Amino acid sequence: MRGWLVLALACCLLPAWAQTPPAAKKAAKPAAVKEQKAQKAHRKATPEQIRKFDELQKKQDPKR
């Protein structure tokens, strides 16, 4: 008899437990914010970066 009582109680509580809302997720960022971040990743090279790149190329050319 107790087994039936436990089974009936589980059947009543299981749907209520399954309907509990999940933890709140972070809100999705708007597309405009994503585009801005993508644009920041590809900036124009600074004169110092260009100078260093040129120096490295000059060092590698004689080795070839």
MIBAVEX-299509 format. One record per atom (N, C-alpha, C, O): residue number from 1; atom name; x, y, z. Coordinates in steps of 0.1 Angstrom, whole numbers, plus 2048, in hexadecimal, padded with zeros to 3 digits. Layout:
NUM / CA / X / Y / Z;
...
This chain:
1 / N / 808 / 7F4 / 800;
1 / CA / 800 / 800 / 800;
1 / C / 809 / 80D / 800;
1 / O / 806 / 817 / 7F9;
2 / N / 814 / 80C / 808;
2 / CA / 81D / 818 / 808;
2 / C / 823 / 81B / 7FB;
2 / O / 825 / 826 / 7F7;
3 / N / 826 / 810 / 7F3;
3 / CA / 82C / 812 / 7E6;
3 / C / 823 / 81A / 7DD;
3 / O / 827 / 822 / 7D5;
4 / N / 816 / 817 / 7DD;
4 / CA / 80C / 81E / 7D5;
4 / C / 80B / 82D / 7D9;
4 / O / 80A / 836 / 7D1;
5 / N / 80C / 82F / 7E6;
5 / CA / 80B / 83D / 7EC;
5 / C / 818 / 845 / 7E7;
5 / O / 816 / 850 / 7E3;
6 / N / 823 / 83F / 7E8;
6 / CA / 830 / 845 / 7E3;
6 / C / 82F / 848 / 7D4;
6 / O / 833 / 853 / 7CF;
7 / N / 82A / 83E / 7CC;
7 / CA / 829 / 840 / 7BE;
7 / C / 81F / 84B / 7BB;
7 / O / 821 / 853 / 7B1;
8 / N / 814 / 84B / 7C1;
8 / CA / 80A / 856 / 7BF;
8 / C / 80F / 864 / 7C2;
8 / O / 80D / 86D / 7BB;
9 / N / 817 / 864 / 7CD;
9 / CA / 81D / 871 / 7D1;
9 / C / 827 / 876 / 7C7;
9 / O / 828 / 881 / 7C4;
10 / N / 82F / 86C / 7C2;
10 / CA / 839 / 86F / 7B8;
10 / C / 833 / 874 / 7AB;
10 / O / 838 / 87E / 7A5;
11 / N / 828 / 86E / 7A7;
11 / CA / 821 / 872 / 79B;
11 / C / 81B / 880 / 79D;
11 / O / 81A / 887 / 793;
12 / N / 817 / 884 / 7A9;
12 / CA / 811 / 891 / 7AB;
12 / C / 81C / 89C / 7AB;
12 / O / 81A / 8A7 / 7A6;
13 / N / 828 / 898 / 7B1;
13 / CA / 832 / 8A2 / 7B3;
13 / C / 83B / 8A4 / 7A7;
13 / O / 841 / 8AE / 7A4;
14 / N / 83D / 899 / 79F;
14 / CA / 846 / 899 / 794;
14 / C / 842 / 8A4 / 789;
14 / O / 84C / 8AB / 785;
15 / N / 836 / 8A6 / 785;
15 / CA / 833 / 8B0 / 77B;
15 / C / 836 / 8BE / 781;
15 / O / 83A / 8C7 / 77A;
16 / N / 833 / 8C0 / 78E;
16 / CA / 835 / 8CD / 794;
16 / C / 844 / 8D0 / 794;
16 / O / 849 / 8DB / 792;
17 / N / 84C / 8C6 / 797;
17 / CA / 85B / 8C8 / 798;
17 / C / 861 / 8CA / 78A;
17 / O / 86A / 8D2 / 789;
18 / N / 85B / 8C4 / 780;
18 / CA / 860 / 8C5 / 773;
18 / C / 85D / 8D3 / 76D;
18 / O / 864 / 8D8 / 763;
19 / N / 853 / 8DA / 772;
19 / CA / 84F / 8E7 / 76D;
19 / C / 857 / 8F3 / 774;
19 / O / 854 / 8FE / 770;
20 / N / 85F / 8F0 / 77D;
20 / CA / 867 / 8FB / 783;
20 / C / 86F / 902 / 779;
20 / O / 876 / 8FB / 771;
21 / N / 870 / 90F / 779;
21 / CA / 877 / 916 / 76E;
21 / C / 886 / 914 / 770;
21 / O / 88B / 914 / 77B;
22 / N / 88D / 913 / 765;
22 / CA / 89C / 912 / 766;
22 / C / 8A2 / 91F / 76A;
22 / O / 89C / 929 / 76A;
23 / N / 8AF / 91E / 76E;
23 / CA / 8B6 / 92A / 772;
23 / C / 8B6 / 934 / 767;
23 / O / 8B7 / 931 / 75B;
24 / N / 8B6 / 941 / 76B;
24 / CA / 8B6 / 94C / 761;
24 / C / 8C3 / 94C / 759;
24 / O / 8CE / 94B / 75F;
25 / N / 8C2 / 94D / 74C;
25 / CA / 8CE / 94E / 743;
25 / C / 8D1 / 95C / 740;
25 / O / 8C8 / 965 / 742;
26 / N / 8DD / 95F / 73C;
26 / CA / 8E1 / 96C / 738;
26 / C / 8DA / 970 / 72C;
26 / O / 8D8 / 968 / 723;
27 / N / 8D6 / 97D / 72B;
27 / CA / 8CE / 982 / 720;
27 / C / 8D8 / 982 / 714;
27 / O / 8E4 / 986 / 715;
28 / N / 8D3 / 97F / 708;
28 / CA / 8DB / 97F / 6FC;
28 / C / 8DE / 98E / 6F9;
28 / O / 8D6 / 997 / 6FA;
29 / N / 8EA / 990 / 6F4;
29 / CA / 8EE / 99E / 6F1;
29 / C / 8E9 / 9A1 / 6E3;
29 / O / 8E8 / 999 / 6DA;
30 / N / 8E5 / 9AE / 6E2;
30 / CA / 8E0 / 9B2 / 6D5;
30 / C / 8EB / 9B1 / 6CA;
30 / O / 8F7 / 9B0 / 6CD;
31 / N / 8E6 / 9AF / 6BD;
31 / CA / 8EF / 9AD / 6B2;
31 / C / 8F9 / 9B9 / 6B0;
31 / O / 904 / 9B7 / 6AC;
32 / N / 8F4 / 9C5 / 6B4;
32 / CA / 8FD / 9D1 / 6B2;
32 / C / 909 / 9D0 / 6BB;
32 / O / 914 / 9D4 / 6B7;
33 / N / 907 / 9CB / 6C7;
33 / CA / 913 / 9CA / 6D1;
33 / C / 91C / 9BF / 6CB;
33 / O / 928 / 9C1 / 6CC;
34 / N / 917 / 9B4 / 6C6;
34 / CA / 920 / 9AA / 6C0;
34 / C / 928 / 9AF / 6B5;
34 / O / 934 / 9AC / 6B3;
35 / N / 922 / 9B7 / 6AC;
35 / CA / 929 / 9BD / 6A1;
35 / C / 934 / 9C6 / 6A5;
35 / O / 93F / 9C6 / 69F;
36 / N / 931 / 9CE / 6AF;
36 / CA / 93C / 9D7 / 6B4;
36 / C / 948 / 9CF / 6B9;
36 / O / 953 / 9D3 / 6B6;
37 / N / 945 / 9C4 / 6C0;
37 / CA / 950 / 9BD / 6C5;
37 / C / 958 / 9B6 / 6BA;
37 / O / 965 / 9B5 / 6BB;
38 / N / 951 / 9B2 / 6B0;
38 / CA / 958 / 9AC / 6A4;
38 / C / 961 / 9B6 / 69D;
38 / O / 96B / 9B3 / 698;
39 / N / 95C / 9C3 / 69D;
39 / CA / 964 / 9CD / 696;
39 / C / 970 / 9D1 / 69E;
39 / O / 97A / 9D4 / 698;
40 / N / 96F / 9D0 / 6AB;
40 / CA / 97B / 9D4 / 6B3;
40 / C / 986 / 9CA / 6B2;
40 / O / 992 / 9CD / 6B4;
41 / N / 983 / 9BE / 6AE;
41 / CA / 98D / 9B3 / 6AC;
41 / C / 997 / 9B6 / 6A1;
41 / O / 9A2 / 9B1 / 6A1;
42 / N / 992 / 9BD / 697;
42 / CA / 99A / 9C0 / 68B;
42 / C / 99D / 9CF / 689;
42 / O / 996 / 9D5 / 681;
43 / N / 9A6 / 9D3 / 690;
43 / CA / 9AA / 9E2 / 68F;
43 / C / 9B5 / 9E3 / 686;
43 / O / 9BD / 9DA / 683;
44 / N / 9B7 / 9F0 / 682;
44 / CA / 9C2 / 9F3 / 679;
44 / C / 9CF / 9F2 / 681;
44 / O / 9D0 / 9F6 / 68C;
45 / N / 9D9 / 9EC / 67A;
45 / CA / 9E6 / 9EB / 681;
45 / C / 9EC / 9F8 / 684;
45 / O / 9EC / A01 / 67C;
46 / N / 9F3 / 9F9 / 690;
46 / CA / 9F9 / A05 / 694;
46 / C / A07 / A06 / 68C;
46 / O / A0C / 9FC / 688;
47 / N / A0C / A12 / 68B;
47 / CA / A19 / A14 / 685;
47 / C / A24 / A0B / 68C;
47 / O / A2D / A06 / 685;
48 / N / A23 / A0A / 699;
48 / CA / A2D / A02 / 6A0;
48 / C / A2C / 9F3 / 69C;
48 / O / A36 / 9EC / 69A;
49 / N / A20 / 9EE / 69B;
49 / CA / A1E / 9E0 / 697;
49 / C / A23 / 9DE / 688;
49 / O / A29 / 9D4 / 685;
50 / N / A21 / 9E8 / 680;
50 / CA / A25 / 9E7 / 672;
50 / C / A35 / 9E6 / 672;
50 / O / A3B / 9DE / 66A;
51 / N / A3B / 9EF / 67A;
51 / CA / A49 / 9EF / 67A;
51 / C / A4F / 9E2 / 67F;
51 / O / A59 / 9DD / 679;
52 / N / A49 / 9DC / 68A;
52 / CA / A4E / 9CF / 68F;
52 / C / A4C / 9C4 / 684;
52 / O / A55 / 9BC / 683;
53 / N / A41 / 9C4 / 67E;
53 / CA / A3E / 9BA / 673;
53 / C / A49 / 9BB / 668;
53 / O / A4E / 9B1 / 663;
54 / N / A4C / 9C8 / 664;
54 / CA / A56 / 9CA / 659;
54 / C / A63 / 9C5 / 65E;
54 / O / A6B / 9BF / 656;
55 / N / A67 / 9C7 / 66A;
55 / CA / A74 / 9C3 / 670;
55 / C / A74 / 9B3 / 670;
55 / O / A7F / 9AE / 66C;
56 / N / A6A / 9AD / 673;
56 / CA / A69 / 99E / 673;
56 / C / A6B / 999 / 665;
56 / O / A72 / 98F / 663;
57 / N / A64 / 99F / 65C;
57 / CA / A65 / 99B / 64E;
57 / C / A73 / 99C / 649;
57 / O / A78 / 993 / 642;
58 / N / A7A / 9A7 / 64C;
58 / CA / A88 / 9A9 / 648;
58 / C / A91 / 99F / 64E;
58 / O / A9A / 99A / 647;
59 / N / A8E / 99B / 65A;
59 / CA / A97 / 990 / 660;
59 / C / A94 / 983 / 65A;
59 / O / A9E / 97B / 659;
60 / N / A88 / 980 / 656;
60 / CA / A85 / 973 / 650;
60 / C / A89 / 972 / 641;
60 / O / A8C / 967 / 63D;
61 / N / A8A / 97D / 63A;
61 / CA / A8D / 97C / 62C;
61 / C / A9B / 976 / 629;
61 / O / A9C / 96E / 620;
62 / N / AA5 / 97B / 630;
62 / CA / AB3 / 975 / 62D;
62 / C / AB4 / 966 / 630;
62 / O / ABC / 960 / 62A;
63 / N / AAC / 961 / 639;
63 / CA / AAD / 953 / 63D;
63 / C / AA7 / 94A / 632;
63 / O / AAB / 93F / 631;
64 / N / A9E / 950 / 62A;
64 / CA / A98 / 948 / 61F;
64 / C / AA1 / 946 / 614;
64 / O / A9E / 940 / 60A;
